[in-house]
Amino acid sequence: DAWKIDIDSIDCTALEVLLEQAEQSLLPKIVMMEVNSHFPPPIEFSMSRISASAETMMKLMRKGLYGCSLSHQVSVLSRFNYWLVGFQNQNAVYVHHSLSGALGVQDPLDEFLAYGTATVLVDSDAVASIRRWYTATPKEGLIMAKMHIERIMKEVGQRFDYHLGLQKGNER
């Protein structure tokens, strides 16, 4: 009835494949996911493919490059009728829309409000960058995020495939 996704790399990609290919009877009612809080709404970030050593993965994680952002999760899960109902620290909880009434949930949480009011755990070195991305226009934030990703990949010496964009219809 519940899935917990926390693999620190291709989390959203793996989740999407599982949701697309699972038999209806095996789909969860609740999905709990680790969030990469380094990318604030409306920035959608997701690692989509990587082949790296454990040591390199740890370097990337320490620099904030792992998993997927809250906005990307909301985008992926909403296509499968899951609603964001909780976000704190680095964890988000989603419930299938069919269960929302039984839980007294009338609407999904607004991801901007959830992110803006939650305690968000990130590297102390990243706080200034995240604040700039969050307060900039969405397009400016996206450009800064892309420059950050490219700089870290060069610094660590590891390239990987990723998705980076702005959530459609949910920009400030």
PLY file of the C-alpha trace (Angstrom):
ply
format ascii 1.0
element vertex 172
property float x
property float y
property float z
element edge 171
property int vertex1
property int vertex2
end_header
0.00 0.00 0.00
3.00 2.36 0.38
6.24 2.88 -1.51
9.31 4.60 -0.10
11.72 5.91 -2.74
15.19 6.96 -1.56
17.99 5.76 -3.84
19.92 9.05 -4.05
20.29 9.06 -7.81
17.58 8.32 -10.35
14.66 8.40 -7.89
12.04 10.05 -10.14
13.08 8.10 -13.20
12.77 4.81 -11.31
9.43 5.85 -9.79
7.99 6.84 -13.16
8.97 3.49 -14.72
7.47 1.60 -11.76
4.19 3.54 -11.92
3.92 3.06 -15.68
4.62 -0.66 -15.60
3.10 -1.90 -12.34
-0.17 -3.78 -12.39
-3.05 -1.67 -11.12
-3.42 -3.89 -8.03
0.21 -3.26 -7.08
0.10 0.55 -7.27
0.59 2.21 -3.90
-1.93 4.39 -2.11
0.91 6.37 -0.53
4.30 7.37 -1.95
7.05 8.72 0.31
10.10 10.21 -1.37
13.33 11.87 -0.45
13.41 15.37 -1.96
16.48 17.12 -3.29
15.77 20.40 -1.52
18.68 22.12 -3.23
16.32 22.94 -6.13
13.37 25.07 -4.95
10.05 25.40 -6.79
9.38 25.87 -9.65
12.70 24.30 -10.69
12.35 20.71 -11.83
15.59 18.77 -11.41
16.03 15.05 -11.79
18.99 12.79 -12.42
17.91 10.55 -15.27
20.97 8.37 -15.88
24.37 8.05 -14.25
27.17 5.56 -14.12
29.59 6.48 -11.36
31.54 4.96 -8.51
30.19 5.14 -4.96
32.91 7.68 -4.13
31.88 9.95 -7.01
28.20 9.61 -6.08
29.04 10.75 -2.55
30.88 13.79 -3.94
27.88 14.70 -6.08
25.49 14.21 -3.15
27.59 16.47 -0.92
27.31 19.12 -3.67
23.52 18.73 -3.88
23.30 16.69 -7.08
21.14 13.64 -6.41
17.56 12.44 -6.78
14.91 14.94 -7.80
13.35 18.21 -6.71
9.94 18.72 -5.13
8.58 20.37 -8.30
9.71 17.45 -10.45
8.11 14.97 -8.06
4.83 16.91 -8.07
4.91 17.01 -11.88
5.55 13.27 -12.25
3.18 12.11 -9.53
0.30 14.37 -10.53
0.18 12.56 -13.90
-0.65 9.42 -11.91
-3.24 11.19 -9.69
-1.08 11.50 -6.57
-1.36 14.60 -4.40
1.35 16.20 -2.29
0.04 16.09 1.30
3.21 16.62 3.35
6.73 17.99 3.09
9.33 18.42 5.82
13.13 18.30 5.89
13.94 16.22 2.81
10.83 14.07 2.64
7.55 14.39 0.78
4.38 12.35 1.18
1.88 11.83 -1.63
-1.48 10.06 -1.52
-3.52 8.79 -4.41
-6.43 11.13 -5.14
-8.88 8.26 -4.54
-7.76 8.17 -0.89
-7.88 11.93 -0.31
-11.51 12.06 0.82
-10.99 9.35 3.43
-8.06 11.39 4.79
-10.01 14.65 4.78
-7.72 16.14 2.14
-9.64 18.40 -0.25
-6.73 19.67 -2.34
-3.04 18.88 -2.78
-0.57 21.08 -0.92
0.80 23.99 -2.88
4.46 23.10 -3.41
5.63 26.73 -3.09
3.89 27.10 0.26
5.08 23.67 1.41
8.70 24.44 0.48
8.58 27.99 1.80
7.24 27.03 5.24
9.06 23.73 5.79
12.32 23.15 7.57
14.57 22.35 4.62
17.82 20.49 5.15
20.58 21.42 2.73
24.34 21.85 2.72
25.30 25.11 4.43
27.40 26.04 1.37
24.28 25.86 -0.80
22.00 28.15 1.21
23.01 31.36 -0.57
22.57 29.77 -4.02
19.18 28.30 -3.14
17.99 31.63 -1.76
19.02 33.37 -5.02
17.27 30.72 -7.15
14.11 30.88 -5.03
13.83 34.67 -5.06
14.86 35.18 -8.71
12.45 35.04 -11.59
11.88 31.39 -12.59
13.93 31.76 -15.79
16.83 33.43 -13.96
16.72 30.73 -11.27
16.80 28.05 -13.94
19.85 29.60 -15.61
21.68 29.82 -12.25
20.78 26.19 -11.46
22.10 25.00 -14.83
25.38 26.87 -14.31
25.66 25.30 -10.84
25.10 21.76 -12.17
27.61 22.20 -14.98
30.21 23.67 -12.59
29.83 20.78 -10.12
30.02 18.12 -12.85
33.24 19.70 -14.09
34.62 20.05 -10.57
33.87 16.41 -9.68
34.88 15.12 -13.12
31.60 13.27 -13.70
28.91 13.98 -16.27
25.41 12.55 -16.03
22.07 12.89 -17.79
19.55 15.07 -16.05
16.27 16.86 -16.52
16.16 20.57 -15.66
13.18 22.76 -16.36
10.38 24.84 -14.92
7.14 23.27 -13.83
4.50 24.17 -16.38
1.63 26.31 -15.13
3.06 26.69 -11.66
5.50 29.58 -11.97
5.50 32.56 -9.63
0 1
1 2
2 3
3 4
4 5
5 6
6 7
7 8
8 9
9 10
10 11
11 12
12 13
13 14
14 15
15 16
16 17
17 18
18 19
19 20
20 21
21 22
22 23
23 24
24 25
25 26
26 27
27 28
28 29
29 30
30 31
31 32
32 33
33 34
34 35
35 36
36 37
37 38
38 39
39 40
40 41
41 42
42 43
43 44
44 45
45 46
46 47
47 48
48 49
49 50
50 51
51 52
52 53
53 54
54 55
55 56
56 57
57 58
58 59
59 60
60 61
61 62
62 63
63 64
64 65
65 66
66 67
67 68
68 69
69 70
70 71
71 72
72 73
73 74
74 75
75 76
76 77
77 78
78 79
79 80
80 81
81 82
82 83
83 84
84 85
85 86
86 87
87 88
88 89
89 90
90 91
91 92
92 93
93 94
94 95
95 96
96 97
97 98
98 99
99 100
100 101
101 102
102 103
103 104
104 105
105 106
106 107
107 108
108 109
109 110
110 111
111 112
112 113
113 114
114 115
115 116
116 117
117 118
118 119
119 120
120 121
121 122
122 123
123 124
124 125
125 126
126 127
127 128
128 129
129 130
130 131
131 132
132 133
133 134
134 135
135 136
136 137
137 138
138 139
139 140
140 141
141 142
142 143
143 144
144 145
145 146
146 147
147 148
148 149
149 150
150 151
151 152
152 153
153 154
154 155
155 156
156 157
157 158
158 159
159 160
160 161
161 162
162 163
163 164
164 165
165 166
166 167
167 168
168 169
169 170
170 171
